[in-house]
Amino acid sequence: MIGKLSGRVDYCSSDHVMLDVRGVGYMVYCSDHTLAALPQAGEAVALYTDLLVREDLLQLFGFTSLVEKEWHRLLMSVQGIGAKASLSILGALGPDGVSRAIALGDWSALKAAKGVGPKTAQRVVIELKDKAPGVMAMIGGAPQILDPDEVIEASVPVSDIKRRSSAQADALSALTNLGYTPGDAAAALAEMGGDMQEADASALIRVALKKLAPKT
C-alpha cells in the first residue's frame, strides 16, 4: 500500500497531479480543494495517498492532510459514494466543511457537491455522523517536511494545530463521558465555528453544554 509520496510537481491537470518521485512519475487524483493548494510545477510537495485496487485498474488519490484522507476513506464506505463523488464532496466543502456538515447533520451542504443527490447525502450523514468526532480530533494540515528548505506551508504553526486538536479531542471525550452521544457532542462543537479556535477544552465544554441544554 502506498500511503505517502514526496517529490516534485511535474504538472497539474483538471483532476490529477503528476508527481515526480526520484524520476518515477505517479499520477495522483485529487479533489479541487487539494489541487488548489498544490505548489507550482517543479516545486516540492508531499501528499498522503490512498490506493484503489481493482481487477483492471490501480488509482492513487492524494490529500494534503490526514483529515481529508480519512474522510475520503469513510465517504467511500457509504453505498452510492465512489471515488469521484468523494472527491467532489471534498472539493466543494474541504475537509473541515465535510466535518461540520456531517457533525451537524447538514445533508443539504453535501448535496451541493456535483453528482450527489439528496438521498445519497442523507445516507452519508446517517452512516457517518457518529464517526465525525474521531475525524475532527485528528491533526490535519501539518507541514510535510521534504528537506530543511522544502515544506508544504501550514496556514498556522504546527504547535497551534496540535493545541487546538487536543482541546477539541478533550472536549469531545468529556462530553461523551457526560452521556451525550458522539454525534451530538461533535455537532455542538462544530456550531462554534472560528470564534472558538483559541479556546481551551474547558471553554469549549462550557459553550457546548449551553448548546446541548434542552430548549425551554
C-alpha positions in Angstrom: 0.0 0.0 0.0 1.3 3.4 -1.0 0.4 5.7 1.9 2.5 8.8 1.1 4.5 10.3 -1.7 7.2 13.0 -1.5 8.5 14.6 -4.7 8.2 17.4 -7.2 5.2 18.6 -9.1 5.6 17.7 -12.8 2.2 19.2 -13.9 -1.3 19.6 -12.7 -4.4 18.6 -14.7 -8.1 19.2 -14.0 -8.4 16.2 -11.8 -4.9 14.9 -11.1 -1.3 15.9 -10.5 1.8 14.1 -11.9 4.3 13.8 -9.1 7.9 13.1 -9.9 9.4 10.9 -7.2 13.1 10.4 -8.0 12.5 10.0 -11.7 9.3 7.9 -11.4 6.1 9.7 -12.3 3.0 9.0 -10.2 -0.4 10.1 -11.5 -2.3 11.1 -8.3 -6.0 12.1 -8.5 -7.0 14.9 -6.1 -10.0 17.0 -5.2 -10.3 20.6 -6.4 -9.5 21.6 -2.8 -6.2 19.7 -2.9 -5.3 20.8 -6.4 -5.7 24.4 -5.5 -3.3 24.0 -2.5 -0.5 22.5 -4.6 2.6 24.5 -5.4 3.8 25.3 -8.9 5.5 22.8 -11.3 9.0 22.0 -10.2 8.3 22.7 -6.5 8.5 20.1 -3.8 5.4 18.6 -2.2 4.3 15.7 -0.1 0.9 14.0 -0.3 -0.9 11.4 1.8 -2.2 8.8 -0.6 -4.8 6.1 -0.8 -4.5 3.3 -3.4 -7.7 2.0 -5.1 -7.1 -1.5 -6.4 -9.5 -3.2 -8.9 -9.0 -6.1 -11.3 -8.3 -3.8 -14.2 -7.3 -0.6 -12.5 -4.9 0.9 -10.0 -5.6 4.5 -9.0 -3.8 6.8 -6.5 -5.7 9.5 -4.6 -3.8 12.3 -2.9 -4.5 14.5 0.1 -2.6 17.3 1.9 -3.9 16.3 5.3 -4.8 13.1 7.2 -8.3 14.5 7.9 -9.0 14.8 4.2 -7.7 11.3 3.5 -9.8 9.8 6.4 -12.9 11.5 5.1 -12.2 10.1 1.6 -11.9 6.6 3.1 -15.1 7.0 5.1 -17.1 8.5 2.3 -16.1 5.7 0.0 -17.6 3.2 2.6 -21.1 4.7 2.0 -23.2 3.0 -0.6 -23.5 5.2 -3.7 -20.3 7.1 -3.0 -17.4 6.2 -5.3 -14.1 7.9 -5.6 -15.5 10.5 -8.0 -18.3 11.5 -5.7 -16.0 11.5 -2.6 -13.5 13.9 -4.3 -16.5 16.1 -5.5 -17.7 16.4 -1.9 -14.2 17.2 -0.6 -13.6 19.6 -3.4 -16.8 21.5 -2.8 -16.6 21.7 1.0 -13.0 20.9 2.0 -12.3 18.5 4.9 -13.3 21.0 7.6 -16.6 21.7 5.8 -17.3 18.0 5.4 -16.6 17.6 9.2 -19.1 20.4 10.1 -21.8 19.2 7.6 -21.7 15.6 8.8 -21.5 16.5 12.5 -24.4 19.0 12.2 -26.4 16.6 10.0 -26.5 19.2 7.3 -27.1 16.9 4.3 -28.1 19.9 2.1 -24.4 21.1 2.2 -23.3 17.7 0.9 -26.0 17.8 -1.8 -24.3 20.9 -3.2 -21.4 18.7 -4.4 -21.7 17.7 -8.1 -23.1 14.2 -8.6 -24.5 13.9 -5.0 -28.3 13.6 -4.8 -30.4 14.2 -1.7 -30.9 10.6 -0.8 -27.2 9.9 -1.0 -26.4 13.0 1.0 -28.8 11.9 3.7 -27.3 8.4 3.7 -23.8 9.9 4.2 -25.0 11.9 7.3 -26.8 8.9 8.8 -23.9 6.5 8.4 -21.0 8.8 9.3 -22.4 11.2 11.9 -21.1 9.2 14.8 -17.7 8.9 13.2 -17.2 12.7 12.8 -15.8 13.2 16.4 -12.8 10.9 15.7 -12.0 12.6 12.4 -12.4 16.1 13.8 -10.0 15.2 16.6 -7.2 14.3 14.1 -4.4 16.7 13.4 -4.6 17.9 9.9 -2.8 20.4 7.7 0.7 20.0 9.3 3.7 20.6 7.1 5.1 17.6 5.3 8.9 18.2 5.5 10.9 17.1 2.5 14.2 18.8 3.5 15.0 21.8 5.5 14.0 24.2 2.7 11.1 22.3 1.1 7.8 22.0 3.0 4.1 22.3 2.5 3.3 25.6 4.2 0.8 25.4 7.0 -1.8 28.2 7.5 -1.0 28.2 11.2 2.0 26.9 13.2 2.1 23.2 13.9 2.1 23.8 17.7 -1.2 25.8 17.3 -2.8 23.0 15.3 -1.8 20.4 17.9 -3.1 22.5 20.7 -6.4 23.1 19.1 -6.8 19.5 18.1 -6.0 18.4 21.7 -8.5 20.8 23.2 -11.3 19.6 20.8 -10.5 16.0 21.5 -10.5 16.6 25.3 -13.9 18.4 25.0 -15.4 15.6 22.9 -14.2 13.0 25.4 -15.6 14.9 28.3 -19.0 15.5 26.7 -19.4 11.8 25.8 -18.4 10.9 29.3 -21.3 13.1 30.5 -23.7 10.9 28.5 -24.0 12.8 25.2 -23.7 10.8 22.0 -20.5 11.4 20.0 -22.6 12.8 17.1 -24.4 15.4 19.4 -21.2 16.4 21.1 -19.4 16.9 17.7 -22.3 18.8 16.4 -22.3 21.2 19.4 -18.5 21.8 18.9 -18.9 22.3 15.2 -21.5 25.0 15.7 -18.9 27.2 17.4 -17.0 27.9 14.2 -14.0 30.1 14.1 -14.9 32.2 17.1 -13.6 29.5 19.5 -10.4 28.5 17.7 -8.2 29.8 20.5 -10.4 28.3 23.3 -9.1 25.6 25.7 -11.0 22.4 26.4 -12.9 23.8 29.5 -14.2 26.8 27.5 -15.3 24.5 24.7 -17.1 22.3 27.1 -19.0 25.2 28.8 -20.2 26.6 25.4 -21.1 23.1 24.2 -23.2 22.3 27.3 -25.2 25.5 26.7 -25.9 24.4 23.1 -26.8 20.9 24.3 -29.1 22.0 27.0 -32.8 21.4 26.4 -34.6 24.4 24.8 -37.3 25.8 27.0 
